[in-house]
Amino acid sequence: MNEICGHLQSITEIKMPEQLVCEECIKTGAEWVHLRTCQTCGATLCCDSSPHKHATKHYHRSGHPVIISAEPGERWLWCYKDEIMAEY
């Protein structure tokens, strides 16, 4: 890990997904590729490889900067604002 931003440094406890589903895709019956969990509010949403890109839309609407991969076996965080990734 080279540099991490203040947003990533402020994460003291990882919020894990309650369910492995995109909360927004479920509402419309849409499909997703991978899941991400917001570290501010805990919402689990689909990634940018998914058709609706709900995690990124959530960032733009809410300003919540940090997500984790909700995929089993993946242990990384991403800061949208500073475009920095870190492992945990």
N, C-alpha and C positions, 0 to 999 in steps of 0.2 A: 504494500500500500504506500504510494508516494505521498500525495497531499489529499487531505479530506477537508471539506468545507465545514462551516459552523453548523449547517443544518444536519449533516451527518454526525458531527460531534455531539449534537444535542440529544441524539437517540440513546437513551439509557436502558430501555427495555423494548424488545422486539414484539410488536403486535402480530400475532399469528392469525391466519384466516380461521373464521368459525366454520365455514364450509368451503369446499373447493369448487365454487361456482362463481360466475360473474353475476353480481347482484342486478345489473341492468339488463344483461342478455336474457336472463331468466324471465324477466317481465314480458319480453316480446317473443320468446322462443328462438332467439338468435343463438349462433354458435360462436365459440371462442377458441383461440389457439393456446395461449398461456395466461396465467393469472398473476396479478400483482396486488399487494395489500398496502394501503395507505397507512403510514406510520403516525399520522395525526389523528385520524378518526376510525381507522380499522376497516374501512370499506375494501372489499375485495372485488376487483374489476379486471377486465381483459386488457391485454397488451397491445402494442402498436402493430403486431402481426395479425391481429384479429380484425375483422371487418369494421367494427364500430369504435375501436380504440378508446374504450370507456375510461381506462386509468388516466390517460393523458387529458381527456376531456374533463375529468374530475379535477386534475391539477389546475387547468385553466379556469375552471369555475370557482374552485375553493381556495386556490393558492397554497394548498398543502404540498410541500416540496418533495417529501421523501416517501419512496415505496420500497418494498422488498419483493423479491420473487416469491410467489406463493407455490412454486413448483416443488414437489418433493425432491430432496437432495440438493437443491440450489440454495446457497447461503450468501446472497448479496443484496446490497442496498443501492438505490439510485436516487440522486438528487436532480430533479428536473431543472430547478433554478440555476444550479451551477454546472450541470451536465457532468457529474462526477459519480463514479461507481466505487463501492468499497465492499469487501467481503466481511462477514461477521462470523 
